Amino acid sequence: MSKLGLYVHIPFCRKKCLYCDFSSYALAEHLFDAYTTALCQQIADQGGMLCKPPVDTVYIGGGTPSVLPVPLLEKILTSLTTNFTIQPGAEISMEANPGTVTKEQLIAIKAMGINRLSFGVQSFNDKLLACLGRIHRTPDSLAAIEAAYNAGFTNISIDLMYGLPGQTSDGFARELEQAVALHTSHISVYGLKLEAGTPLATAYDQGVLILPDEIEEESMYDHMTDFLPTHGLMRYEISNFARPGSECRHNLKYWRYQPYLGLGCAAHSFLQGERISQVTGVEDYIEAIATKSSAVAMKEQLTKKESMAEYIFLALRTVEGMGVAAFNQYFATDFFSQFSKNWDNLTHQGLVATDTKQIWLTERGMKFGNIVFRSFLPD
C-alpha cells in the first residue's frame, strides 16, 4: 500500500506573474496569520480523521511559500509533524522564488526539516524575466541557489521556461548552459502556455506580443532533450530531468496514480479513486475552516473509463511508462484488448512502443504527448 503524499498550498505572492493563472494572491500580507491558523486547523482535522497516516512526501507549493515569515512556516511544519506520521527519510519540498529568500531564512527552513527546494528561476535572461513580470533578476537566482547550498541543502531544483516572447534557440541554449553550471540535482523545463485571462494571453490576442514560431520552439525543445542528459540530468518525465536518485518523489506519486491529500485553499486530493478540490478564495477558505463548514468545492468519483484514461496518460508522462500487468490488475481488465484500436493507431504514428510488459512514449510521442493522451479519453 502506497504511503500518503501531502500537498500544502500557500496562495501568496509578492507579485502576480503575467502568465500565471494559479490560485495566488499578491498584496495579501494581512491574511498571512489567519490563513496559517486555518491551514493548521485543517491539517489537524484531516490528520485526526485519517488516524495520523504515514506520509513519505510533503510538497509545499503556491503561490510563493517563501513569502511567509519563518515563524508561520514553522507553525505549519509543526502542525504537519504533529498530526501526520512523517516517515524517516521523507522528502519534504518547498517552492521558493529568487528575491523572496534570505540566507537566514534558508538556514531556518533547513533547520525545520525541509530537505528539498524548488526555485522558480524561469530564465537567466533579465529581459525575458521582465517580460514575464518576475520580480527577480539573474543575480538574485545565482545568490539564492548559492545561499541554499551554504545553508546545507543538497537537493535543489530549478524551473526554466522556453518559448518565451523574444527568446531564441541560441539564447535558450546559453540558459541551459548556465543552469547545468549550477550543479543542481533537478531541472524542470516547461514550454510557455498562454492561459486565458492572463495579461500575456491578452497581449497576444491584441497582437502586441510575438512568440517564437513553431520551428524555433521545437529547436529549443530538441536541444533541451539532447543537452541535459549529456550533463548528468536524465529525463524521467516529459518536463523533468534529474540526477540519478534525485527525481521528485512527490510528483512521481501523481504520475503513478498514488494517493495524495491536498491542504489549503485550491488544493486537490486523490483518495480512493475520488478527486477532491478545495475552495479557491483565501477568505472563503479561512471562513469555512473557522466556522467548521466544508472547504470542499468539488468531489468527483471517477468512472472506470475515466480512471483508466487517467492512469494511462499519467503513467505515460514518465520515461518508464506504464506496466501492463499493473494496469490489468488494478482495473481487472486486459489493456491491449480494451484499447487495441487506440494502440494500433498510435503505434502506426510512431508515438508509442511496447515490449508487451511495459508501454511507453517514443521520443516523438514525448514531443506530441497530447495526441496520445487524448486518444485514451472516454467518448
N, C-alpha and C positions, 0 to 999 in steps of 0.2 A: 504494500500500500504506500503510495507516494505521500511524503510529508507535505504539509501545507506551506505555501508561499504567501507572504503578506505584501500587499502594495499599500503604501500610505501616501495620500495626496496632499501636498502643500500648495494651495492655489494662488500664491502671491508672487509678484514680480516687481522689480524696480520700475520696469517699463515694458509695455506690451510690444513684442516684435511685430514688424509689418506683415509677416507671413503666417503668424500664429493664430490658429482657431481653437487652441486648447482652452480648457476651463481655467483661466488665470486672470488675476486682477492686480492692477498697479495702483499705487497711492492708497493702499488699504491698511496701513500700519495700525490704524485704530482698531482693527479687527483681530490682530495677532493673538492677543491674550484670550479673547472669547473663543476664537476658533480652536486654539490649543486646548482649552478646557473642554470644549465639545468633543474634539477628536479623542482626547484621553478617556472621556466618558464612554464613547462608542467602543474604544479599544477594550475597556473593562467589561462592557456589556457583552461584546462578541466573544471575548476570551472566556467569560463565565458560561455563556450559552453553549459554547463548543467544548467546555470542560478542559480548558487550558491545553489545547492540542499541540503536538510537536511541530515546530517550524524550522525549516532549514534554509530559507531565503527571506530576506526583507529588502524591499526596494522603496526608498523614499524619493518620490518624484514630484513633478509640478508642471507649470509654475517653476519657481526657483527656491527650493528648500533652504538654500544657503542665505536667503534674506532674513530668515528667522533668527532672532537673538539666541546665543548659545543656551541660556537658561531654559528657553522654551523647547529647544531641540532636546536638551537633557530630560525635560519633563516627559516628552513623547517617548524617548528611548526607555526611560524607567517604566513607563506605563506598559510598553510592549513586553519588556522582560518580566514584569510582574504578572501579567495576565495571559501570556503565552509561554510555552516551553521552548525557548530558543535553544536549539541544539548546539553542542560544542562544534566549532568549525563552521557555523552557519555563515553564509555570505550576507553581509549587511551593506547594501549600496545606498549612496545618496547622490542625487544630482546637484551640481553646483555650477554657477556661471562665473567666468573670469570677471573681475570687477566687483564681485559681491563677497569675496572671501579675503581674510587676512591671515598672516602667519599664525597669530594667536588663536584665531578661530579654528584653523585646521588642526592645530595641536589639541585643542579641546574636543573637536569632533572625533579625532582618532582615540582619545582617551575614553570617550563614552561608548566605544565599541564598534563604530562604523569602520569597516575594513576595505571598502571599495568606493572610489569616487568616479563619477562620470561628469566630465567638464563639457559644457556646451560651447565649444570653441567656434564651430561652424565654418570659419575661414581664417586664413592667415594673411588676408589681403584687407587692409584698412578701408579701402574704398568700397569693397563689397560688404564689409561689416556695416558701414554707414548706410548703404543702400537697403540692408535688411532691417535697419532700425535697432541694431545691437548697441548696448551701452558700453561695451568694452572694445579695446583695440589689441593688436597683436602683442605688444609688450605686456599687457595685462594677462594674456593667456600664458605667455612664457613664464611670467613671475608666479602665477598661480600654480602651475604644474611644478615648478622648482620648489615652491613652498610646501606643496603636498609631499614631494619626495623627502624634504627636510623634516617634515612632521612625522615621517615614518611610514607613509603609505607606499605599498609596493604594487597594488592592484589599481591602476589608473586607466580610465578610458577617456577618449575624446571623441566628440561628434564633429563630422565635417559634412559640408553640403556641396553639391555640384549642380550645374545647370542654372547658375545664378545670373542675374542681369549683368552684362558686361564681362562675364567670365569667359576665358578662352581655354582650350585644351592645354596649351603650353603653360598658362598661368596655374591651372589646376595641378598639373604635373609638379610644378615647384611647390605648391602647397602640400602635396603628398610627401615630397622630399623633406619638407620642414616637419611634417607630422612624424615620420619614422625616425628622424634625428632625435626626437624627444624620448625614444625608447619606452613609450607607454606599452602596457600589456594588451590593450584592446583599442580598436578604432571602429566606429560606426560611421558609415558613409551613406548619405541619403540624397536622392535627387530632389530638387525643389518641386513641390506641388503647390499650385495656386488654389487655395481653398476659398470658396465663395464667401464674400462678405469681408475678406481681409483687405487692407489697404493695397497690398501688392496686386491682388486679383483685380481690384477696381482700376488701378493704374494700367494694368494690361488691357482690360476691356476698353479703356478710353484711348488706347493706342499710344500712351506715353511711356510704356515700359517695354523694352525689347529684350527678349530672351535668346540664348544661343539656339541655333537651328538644330534639327534632329541629328544631322551628321556630326556637328560639333559636340553635342551632348553625348552621343554614342561613343565618340572618341574618348571623352573623359571617362565614361564607364569602362570601356575596354582597357584603358591604361590603368585604372584603379585595380581591376581584377588581375592584371598581369603583374603590376608593380608590387603591391603589398605582400603577396606570398614570397617574393624573392627577398624580402626583408624580414622574414620570420613571422609575418602576420597571416595566418591561414584563414581562408574563408570557411565559416561554419554555418552561415545563414545568408540570405540574399544580400543584406546590407551590413553584415557584421564580420569582422576579422579579428582574430586573437592569436596571441602566442599560445602554444600548447599548454592546456591546463588553466587558461585564463578566460575561457568562454563565460559569458554571463549566465550563471546558473539559474537566476530568477527568470530571465527571459526564455530560457530553454523550457521552463515549465509551461509557458504559453504554447510553444510550438509542439510540445509533447503531450498536450491535452491533459495536463495535470492540474489539480485543484489549487486555486488561489483565492484569497479573501481581500477585497478592496475596502479600505478605511478612509473616511474623509469625503468631502463633497466631490461629486463627479467620479468617484472611484467605482470600478467594476469588479465583480466577483464571478467565479465559475466554480460552483459547488454541486456535486451530484447531478450533473447534466443540466443544471439551471444557471442561466445568466441573470445577474442582478446588477442594477446600476443605481447609484445614489443621486439625490437632487444636485443640480449643478451650481445653484446660487449659494454663495458663502453664508449670507444672512439667513436664507431659508434653512440651510443645514444646521446652523447654530440654534435657531429657534426650534427645529424639530427635535434635536437632541435635548435641549433644555426643558422642553415640555413633555418629554418622553413619548413624542409622536414618532411615526415611522419616517426615516430619512430616505427610504427607498422610493425611487422614481419609477422603476420598471423591473418586473420579474418575467422571465421568459423560459418556459420549459421547452427545450428544443425537440422537434420531432426526430425520429430515427434518421430520416433522409437528410435533415439539416445537420444533425450531429455527424453523420458520415462525411458530408461535404466539408464541414469544418475540420474534422480530424485529418482528412486527406490534405487539404491545402495548407493547413498549419504545418503538418509534418514535411510537406514538400518544400516549404521555405528553407529547410535546413539542407546542408550538403549531404548528410547521411540519408535523408529521405525517410520513407515510411516502411516499416517492417510489415510484410504482408500477413504473416502469421498473427502478429499482434492485432492488426485490424480485424482479421477474421474472428479471432477470439473475442475481441471487445464487442463486436456487433453480431456475432453468431451468424455470419454470412460469408460467402466467398467473394473477395474483391474482384477477381477477374470475371466471374460470372455476372456480378452486379453491374460492372462498368466496362464490359467488353467493347461496346461501340465507342465510348469515350476514349478508351485506352488505344484502340486501333487507330483512331483519328489523330490523337496526339503523337503516337509513335510515328505515323506517316509524316507528320510535320517536323519530326526530329526534335521534339520538345521534351520527351521523357524516355527513360530507359529502365530496364529491369533485368535481374538475374533470377527471377521468379521468387526469390526470398525477400528482396528489397526492391522498392521502386524509388526513382529519384529524377530530378530535373537535369537535363543535359545543360551544357554551357548556354546553348541557345534558349533552353527552357528557363534558365535563371534570368536571362535578359527579358524574356517575354512571359514572365510567370503569370500575369493576369489572364492571359489567354487560357492557360492550363487551369487556373483556379475557377474561372467562370464555367468551364466545361463540366465541373462536378456539382454545380449548384442545382437544386431541385427546380423543375419547370414551374 
